[in-house]
Amino acid sequence: MTPKNVPYIFILPAVTFFLIFTVYPVISSLLLSFQKREGSEYVFAGLENYTRLFQDELFYKALGNTFLILIVQVPIQLFLAVVIAVALNSQLVKMKSFFRIAFFMPAITALVASSIIFMIMLDENYGLVNYLLSFVGIDPIAWLSDPFWAKVALMAAITWRWTGYNMVIFLAGLQNIPGSLYEAAEMDGAGKLRQFFYITVPQLKPIFLFTFVLSTIGTLQLFDEPYILTEGGPNNSTLTITLYLYQNGFRYFDFGYASAIAYVLVLIIGVLSWAQMKWAGEDK
């Protein structure tokens, strides 16, 4: 052992685990996407899985559901995160540490546990939500068995979980904005609303980009909530692309087709992330 090779010896275990559990599965999955199962063996199938995928109506259904959640839920989630972060950054709010922890707690709650809680609360016959709605004269809503309301329930569960997580990121960005900017704006007669749109929002542009990219990737990989709450139903109305990937791989054992779905999903995530950064002018 010499001073030159000691660092390589120290990182060898981490590199070994990375190659075995990350690089190898990625390459193996890529090769598997060009194969199909015949009997007990996998044989080379060329682009057959990808051709089948682009002719699969259920794949487009899952992709449409996923993009609907992305377009509707992510802006609502980030808007709420910004509002809460601005409120908790205000000098008028007391017990800031308590509220920060309270809003962040859903992010560290086990996904399975939180999804089961939502499933119990949204039960059509015995759920707490319908029970409370009955006090204002609203009939029971089929939260998990109606296609429209199932999407609403799914978006509500995702928003509840990840709003606090994004709030913490926005709060960190807010605390890095120099107070002198607000003081100068106030001396020039700018009100709180103008300060927010002309100082806070521009200064938070990198944070908006970061959270939007993270939320986009997270939504495109959405699995736990639809799997536990609705299993993709009713009538595939909450089937997401990752859940469809899981069904093909571990329910129908069509790993070649599932691998093809996975790489198309990687391509979509890459293109969307690049487009978001390019649109925001963060290409450098």
Contacts in CASP RR format, 6 or more apart in sequence:
PFRMAT RR
TARGET T0000
AUTHOR 0000-0000-0000
METHOD contacts of the structure
MODEL  1
MTPKNVPYIFILPAVTFFLIFTVYPVISSLLLSFQKREGSEYVFAGLENY
TRLFQDELFYKALGNTFLILIVQVPIQLFLAVVIAVALNSQLVKMKSFFR
IAFFMPAITALVASSIIFMIMLDENYGLVNYLLSFVGIDPIAWLSDPFWA
KVALMAAITWRWTGYNMVIFLAGLQNIPGSLYEAAEMDGAGKLRQFFYIT
VPQLKPIFLFTFVLSTIGTLQLFDEPYILTEGGPNNSTLTITLYLYQNGF
RYFDFGYASAIAYVLVLIIGVLSWAQMKWAGEDK
1 9 0 8 1.000
29 259 0 8 1.000
29 262 0 8 1.000
29 263 0 8 1.000
30 259 0 8 1.000
30 263 0 8 1.000
32 42 0 8 1.000
32 255 0 8 1.000
32 256 0 8 1.000
32 259 0 8 1.000
33 49 0 8 1.000
33 50 0 8 1.000
33 256 0 8 1.000
33 259 0 8 1.000
33 260 0 8 1.000
33 262 0 8 1.000
33 263 0 8 1.000
34 44 0 8 1.000
34 45 0 8 1.000
34 46 0 8 1.000
34 47 0 8 1.000
34 49 0 8 1.000
35 42 0 8 1.000
35 43 0 8 1.000
35 44 0 8 1.000
35 45 0 8 1.000
35 49 0 8 1.000
35 256 0 8 1.000
36 42 0 8 1.000
36 43 0 8 1.000
36 45 0 8 1.000
36 48 0 8 1.000
36 49 0 8 1.000
36 256 0 8 1.000
36 257 0 8 1.000
37 43 0 8 1.000
37 253 0 8 1.000
37 254 0 8 1.000
37 255 0 8 1.000
37 256 0 8 1.000
42 255 0 8 1.000
42 256 0 8 1.000
49 256 0 8 1.000
49 257 0 8 1.000
49 259 0 8 1.000
49 260 0 8 1.000
50 260 0 8 1.000
50 264 0 8 1.000
52 257 0 8 1.000
52 260 0 8 1.000
53 59 0 8 1.000
53 257 0 8 1.000
53 260 0 8 1.000
53 261 0 8 1.000
53 264 0 8 1.000
58 236 0 8 1.000
58 239 0 8 1.000
58 244 0 8 1.000
59 241 0 8 1.000
59 244 0 8 1.000
59 261 0 8 1.000
61 236 0 8 1.000
61 239 0 8 1.000
62 236 0 8 1.000
62 239 0 8 1.000
62 240 0 8 1.000
62 241 0 8 1.000
62 243 0 8 1.000
62 244 0 8 1.000
63 241 0 8 1.000
65 151 0 8 1.000
65 236 0 8 1.000
65 237 0 8 1.000
65 238 0 8 1.000
65 239 0 8 1.000
65 240 0 8 1.000
66 219 0 8 1.000
66 220 0 8 1.000
66 222 0 8 1.000
66 240 0 8 1.000
66 241 0 8 1.000
66 242 0 8 1.000
68 151 0 8 1.000
69 151 0 8 1.000
69 154 0 8 1.000
69 155 0 8 1.000
69 158 0 8 1.000
69 219 0 8 1.000
69 222 0 8 1.000
69 240 0 8 1.000
70 216 0 8 1.000
70 219 0 8 1.000
70 220 0 8 1.000
72 155 0 8 1.000
73 155 0 8 1.000
73 158 0 8 1.000
73 159 0 8 1.000
73 219 0 8 1.000
74 212 0 8 1.000
74 215 0 8 1.000
74 216 0 8 1.000
74 219 0 8 1.000
76 155 0 8 1.000
76 159 0 8 1.000
77 158 0 8 1.000
77 159 0 8 1.000
77 162 0 8 1.000
77 163 0 8 1.000
77 166 0 8 1.000
77 215 0 8 1.000
78 166 0 8 1.000
78 208 0 8 1.000
78 211 0 8 1.000
78 212 0 8 1.000
78 215 0 8 1.000
80 159 0 8 1.000
80 163 0 8 1.000
80 167 0 8 1.000
81 163 0 8 1.000
81 164 0 8 1.000
81 166 0 8 1.000
81 167 0 8 1.000
81 169 0 8 1.000
81 170 0 8 1.000
81 211 0 8 1.000
82 170 0 8 1.000
82 204 0 8 1.000
84 103 0 8 1.000
84 163 0 8 1.000
84 164 0 8 1.000
84 167 0 8 1.000
85 167 0 8 1.000
85 168 0 8 1.000
85 170 0 8 1.000
85 171 0 8 1.000
85 174 0 8 1.000
86 170 0 8 1.000
86 174 0 8 1.000
86 196 0 8 1.000
86 200 0 8 1.000
87 93 0 8 1.000
88 96 0 8 1.000
88 99 0 8 1.000
88 100 0 8 1.000
88 103 0 8 1.000
88 167 0 8 1.000
88 171 0 8 1.000
89 171 0 8 1.000
89 174 0 8 1.000
89 175 0 8 1.000
93 99 0 8 1.000
100 167 0 8 1.000
100 168 0 8 1.000
100 171 0 8 1.000
103 163 0 8 1.000
103 164 0 8 1.000
103 167 0 8 1.000
103 168 0 8 1.000
104 164 0 8 1.000
104 165 0 8 1.000
104 167 0 8 1.000
104 168 0 8 1.000
106 114 0 8 1.000
106 160 0 8 1.000
106 161 0 8 1.000
106 162 0 8 1.000
106 163 0 8 1.000
106 164 0 8 1.000
106 165 0 8 1.000
107 161 0 8 1.000
107 162 0 8 1.000
107 164 0 8 1.000
107 165 0 8 1.000
109 161 0 8 1.000
111 161 0 8 1.000
111 224 0 8 1.000
111 225 0 8 1.000
111 228 0 8 1.000
112 224 0 8 1.000
112 228 0 8 1.000
114 157 0 8 1.000
114 160 0 8 1.000
114 161 0 8 1.000
115 157 0 8 1.000
115 224 0 8 1.000
115 225 0 8 1.000
115 228 0 8 1.000
115 229 0 8 1.000
116 228 0 8 1.000
118 153 0 8 1.000
118 156 0 8 1.000
118 157 0 8 1.000
118 160 0 8 1.000
118 225 0 8 1.000
118 229 0 8 1.000
119 144 0 8 1.000
119 228 0 8 1.000
119 229 0 8 1.000
120 127 0 8 1.000
120 128 0 8 1.000
121 127 0 8 1.000
121 128 0 8 1.000
121 129 0 8 1.000
122 129 0 8 1.000
122 130 0 8 1.000
122 143 0 8 1.000
122 144 0 8 1.000
122 153 0 8 1.000
122 229 0 8 1.000
123 130 0 8 1.000
123 143 0 8 1.000
123 144 0 8 1.000
124 130 0 8 1.000
124 140 0 8 1.000
124 141 0 8 1.000
124 142 0 8 1.000
124 143 0 8 1.000
124 144 0 8 1.000
124 145 0 8 1.000
125 140 0 8 1.000
129 141 0 8 1.000
129 143 0 8 1.000
130 140 0 8 1.000
130 141 0 8 1.000
130 143 0 8 1.000
133 140 0 8 1.000
133 141 0 8 1.000
134 140 0 8 1.000
141 149 0 8 1.000
142 149 0 8 1.000
143 149 0 8 1.000
143 150 0 8 1.000
143 152 0 8 1.000
143 153 0 8 1.000
144 150 0 8 1.000
144 153 0 8 1.000
144 229 0 8 1.000
144 230 0 8 1.000
144 234 0 8 1.000
145 234 0 8 1.000
146 234 0 8 1.000
147 233 0 8 1.000
147 234 0 8 1.000
147 235 0 8 1.000
147 237 0 8 1.000
148 237 0 8 1.000
150 229 0 8 1.000
150 230 0 8 1.000
150 233 0 8 1.000
150 234 0 8 1.000
150 237 0 8 1.000
150 238 0 8 1.000
151 237 0 8 1.000
151 238 0 8 1.000
153 229 0 8 1.000
153 230 0 8 1.000
154 225 0 8 1.000
154 226 0 8 1.000
154 229 0 8 1.000
154 230 0 8 1.000
154 238 0 8 1.000
157 225 0 8 1.000
157 229 0 8 1.000
158 219 0 8 1.000
158 222 0 8 1.000
158 225 0 8 1.000
161 225 0 8 1.000
162 215 0 8 1.000
166 211 0 8 1.000
166 214 0 8 1.000
166 215 0 8 1.000
169 207 0 8 1.000
169 210 0 8 1.000
169 211 0 8 1.000
170 204 0 8 1.000
170 207 0 8 1.000
170 211 0 8 1.000
172 207 0 8 1.000
173 203 0 8 1.000
173 204 0 8 1.000
173 207 0 8 1.000
174 200 0 8 1.000
174 204 0 8 1.000
177 199 0 8 1.000
177 200 0 8 1.000
177 203 0 8 1.000
177 204 0 8 1.000
181 199 0 8 1.000
181 203 0 8 1.000
182 195 0 8 1.000
182 199 0 8 1.000
185 191 0 8 1.000
185 194 0 8 1.000
185 195 0 8 1.000
185 198 0 8 1.000
185 199 0 8 1.000
186 195 0 8 1.000
190 198 0 8 1.000
201 208 0 8 1.000
205 280 0 8 1.000
206 282 0 8 1.000
208 280 0 8 1.000
209 276 0 8 1.000
209 277 0 8 1.000
209 280 0 8 1.000
209 282 0 8 1.000
212 276 0 8 1.000
213 273 0 8 1.000
213 276 0 8 1.000
213 277 0 8 1.000
216 269 0 8 1.000
216 272 0 8 1.000
216 273 0 8 1.000
216 276 0 8 1.000
217 269 0 8 1.000
217 273 0 8 1.000
220 241 0 8 1.000
220 242 0 8 1.000
220 265 0 8 1.000
220 268 0 8 1.000
220 269 0 8 1.000
220 272 0 8 1.000
221 242 0 8 1.000
221 265 0 8 1.000
221 269 0 8 1.000
222 240 0 8 1.000
222 242 0 8 1.000
222 243 0 8 1.000
223 240 0 8 1.000
223 242 0 8 1.000
223 243 0 8 1.000
223 246 0 8 1.000
226 232 0 8 1.000
226 233 0 8 1.000
226 238 0 8 1.000
226 239 0 8 1.000
226 240 0 8 1.000
226 243 0 8 1.000
227 243 0 8 1.000
227 246 0 8 1.000
229 238 0 8 1.000
230 237 0 8 1.000
230 238 0 8 1.000
232 238 0 8 1.000
232 239 0 8 1.000
232 240 0 8 1.000
232 243 0 8 1.000
233 239 0 8 1.000
241 261 0 8 1.000
241 265 0 8 1.000
242 265 0 8 1.000
244 261 0 8 1.000
245 258 0 8 1.000
245 261 0 8 1.000
245 262 0 8 1.000
245 265 0 8 1.000
246 258 0 8 1.000
248 254 0 8 1.000
248 257 0 8 1.000
248 258 0 8 1.000
248 261 0 8 1.000
249 255 0 8 1.000
249 256 0 8 1.000
249 257 0 8 1.000
249 258 0 8 1.000
277 283 0 8 1.000
END
